[in-house]
Each structure stands twice: as structure tokens, then as C-alpha cells.
Amino acid sequence: MADRLVRISSTPRAVQASDWGRGAIEPMLPALLRGVIFISVLAAPFVAALLAG
């Protein structure tokens, strides 16, 4: 068990440090865009009701 933990912890990381900043942000952008679209679709009836008076 201890040998396995040492092997797992000593494996090299797949993402290099120079690419880490860009690589961590890119997968978040589609998720953020979906979240913004989802919130705007939910808010549209309330905004329409406020504008209608």
C-alpha cells in the first residue's frame, strides 16, 4: 500500500507549470457561458413582467 502511494505521488504531472494557468481557465469558459445563458433564460419572464408594469 505504501509503495503504491509513493508511486502515485511521485508521478509527473500531465500539465506543465507554464501551461497550467491557461489550461485551467479554458474549460471554465463554456461552463460560465452556459451558466450565464441559463440565468438569463430564467430571469427573462421576471424582467418582462417588470417592464410590463
N, C-alpha and C positions, 0 to 999 in steps of 0.2 A: 504494500500500500504506500509506504513512504517513497519507494523508488518511483512509483507512478506519479506521485505528487511532484517530486523533483523533476521528472521528465516533462510534465505538463508546464511547470512554472519556468523551466529553462528553455522552452521552445521559442524561437524567434518570432516576433510579431509580424503579421502579414502586411500591416500598413507602416510605412516608414514615417519617421517623425516629421520630415519635410512635407509629406502628403497628408498628414493627419488632419490639419486644420481644414483644408479644402474638402477632404473626403468625408469629414463628419458633417459638413453643412449640406452638401448636395442631396443626400437622401431626405433631409428635412424639408426641402423646398416643396416637393409635391405634396407632402403631408400638410404643410402650412397652407398651401393653396387650396387643398380640399377642405380644410377647416374653415377658411375664410368664405368659400363658396357655401358651405353648409350653414354657417351662421347667417350669411346674408339671405339665404333662402328661408330660413326660419324667421328672420326679422322682417321680411318683405310684407307680410299681411299686417303686422303691427304698424309699420311705417305708413302703409296705405290707409289704415284706419285713422291714424293721427292726421294725415294730410286731408282726409275726407271731412274731418271735423267730428 
